């Protein structure tokens, strides 16, 4: 996995490395919260499609700010599918989103460390 440097450069340009650090913290919490909301929405009877779509949209936005392209794309596909009512396999897709986040976090932290030097 690689990060989208243009997105990271934009954040650093606006607010420096401190803003990047803060956005990583916020985005990590946001994505984890949205994954939890997604699971709750899937477990409701009937599944709450609007909540699933909102959670995917929020994950997509967080990933885009931080240049996590694979997670952004994955969440965008989840958002579209939820909007169209196609939620089969969404629990597994949520697990994949979490895996993509876990892959990106060390890269983001390395990027922060590199830019601090």
JOKA-V683944 format. One line per field, one symbol per residue. phi: phi as a letter, one per 20 degrees, with the letter a starting at -180 (. if undefined). burial: I if it has 16 or more other ideal C-beta (glycine too) atoms within 10 Angstrom, else O. A space follows every 50 residues. Layout:
phi: ???
burial: ???
This chain:
phi: .ceefgffgfffffcmfffggffffffgffffffffffffffffdfgeff fffffffffgffffgdmegffgffffffffffgenedgmfffffffffff ffffgfffffffgffff
burial: OOIIOOIIOOIIOOOOOOOIIOIIOOIIOIIOOIIOIIOOIIOOOOIIIO IIIIIIIIIIIIIIIIIIIIIIOIIIOIIOIIOOOOIOOIOOIIOOIOOI IOOIIOIIOOIIOOOOO
